[in-house]
């Protein structure tokens, strides 16, 4: 589901430093030495993808369903051998099985009504022993299709053969799973 214009303004402005700080903190909990290919689901305007490509020299693919966000990402961050942006749907990822060592999704799952399909796709495209880093806002059930809980995420991950490597307790859902 695409964001409305006002939400894009807020998310794009706040993502510049906040997402990098959160991801670097979570990265301290895992061994990054075998990471080569990374997928960022819901990359928005590409700030985090660009940062990771530059800092770690990983091959980063950022995807977003919103063509305007992808266009901005491509205009603001020079694509190269480490960085590319693709307009794609997280429920139908255009990648081969077991293609990525690390998958990130930051504040994107609550926008997607069919999270089961997203988890199926993430499980399909991540390599065995690959890491899935998920950050999102926990919403109570009365938010309807936007509601998402830590228990829901953990259950999805376990059903898709991930073991929980790290979990932070806060108003956010910050979980790292490793594919078995």
N, C-alpha and C positions, 0 to 999 in steps of 0.2 A: 504494500500500500504506500503510495507516494505521500510525502509530507505536504502540508499547505505552506504557502509562501512565508507566513509569519514564523512558522516552526522552523523552516529552513534558515531564516535569518538568525534565530536564536541558536540553533544547533551548530551552524557553521561558525558563528562567532565564538561560542564557548568551547568548541572542540580543539581549537588550536593548541592549547597547552594542557588542558585537563586530560584528554585522552592519552597523550604522550606520557604524562606523569603516572596515570593509572597503569598503563601497559608496562612501563619500565618497572614499577613496583611489583607487578605480577610476574614479570620475566625473572625477577630475582628468586622466584620459587622453583624454577625449572632449569634443566640443562639445555642450553641453546646450541651446543657445539655441533649437533647434527642437522641443524636447520639450514635448508637451502631454498626451498620453494614455499611461499606464503600466500595465502588467500585472505583478503579482508572483505568480508561480506558486509555490504552497506557502507562503502567507503566514503560516501558523500563527496565532498570536494577534494578528497585525496590527501589531506594533511598528514594523517598517520602513515598511510602507505608510502608517501614520499619521504617522510622522516626515516622510516625503517629501511627503505632501499638505500638511502644515503649513509645512514649510520652503520648498518650491518652488512651491506652489500649482498643482501638476499635478493632472490628473484621474486618480486612482489606483484601480485595481480589484485587490483582493487575492483570490486564490482558494485554496482548500484542499479536499482530498477529505474531510477529517475534519470532520464536523458539529460536534463538541465544540469544535474549534479555532475554527471560524467563529463559533460562538455566543459564545465568550470574546472574540474580536476585536470583535464587535458590541457586547458589553457594556462592554468596556474602552475603546473608541475610538468617539466619536460620529461616525456616518456623516453626510456632508453633500455638498455639490456637488463636493467634491474627493476624497471617500473613500467607497468602498463595498466590501463583502465578500460573496462569493458562494461557496457550496458547489459545487465543480465538479471534474471529472476532467481532468487535464492532457493525457490522450490523446484527449479529445473536448471541446475548448474551445467554449463556447457563445457565440462571437463571430463577427462578420462577417470576411471577408477584409480584410487590410490595415488593421486598426483601431487598432493601437498603434504609437507612436513608439519605445518602449523597453519591453523585457521583461526581468525579473529572475527568476533562480531561484537560490536560495541553499540549499545542502545539501538539495536535494530529489531530484535525479536518481537518486542511488544507491538511493532507495526505490522507484523505478519500473522494473519488469522490462522493459517495452517502451519503451525510450528512443527508438527509431526513430520511434514514433508521436508521442511528445512533440515531437521535433524537427520532424516534419512539421507538426504543429499550430502550433508557434511560428512556423515559416516561413510558414504560411498567414496568421496573424493580425497579423504584423508588417509595417509599411509598408516600401516600398523606401527604402533608406538609414537605416532604423531600426536601433537597437542592441539586441543581446542580451548581457546581462551574466550570466555563469554563474560561480558559485562552488560548489565541491563538494569532497568529500574523495576523493582517489585511493585506490582499493582494489586490491590485487593480485588476479590471476585466481583464486586459491584461495578467495576469498570468494564464488564462484559468481555468482548473479544480482545480488549487490550490487557486484561488481567493476566499476570504471570507471577508465579511464585518460585521460591528456591526449590521447594519439594517437586514442583512440576518439572523444572529444569533437571534436577538430579535424576528423577525417574526417566525422562527422555534419554539422558546420557547413559544411564545404566542399561536401558533397553537397546541401546545402540552400541553396546560393548565398550563403553568408556569407563575407566575408573577415575574417581575424583582424586586428584593430586593435591589440590589446594582449594580452600573455600574461605572467604572472608565473611564475617557476620557484620552487616551494616544495612542501611536502607537500600543499598544497591545489591544486585546479584553479581558477585565477583567469583567466578568458578573456573578452575582449570581442570580439564579432563584429558586423560591420555588413552588413546585407542588401543585396545588389546588385540 
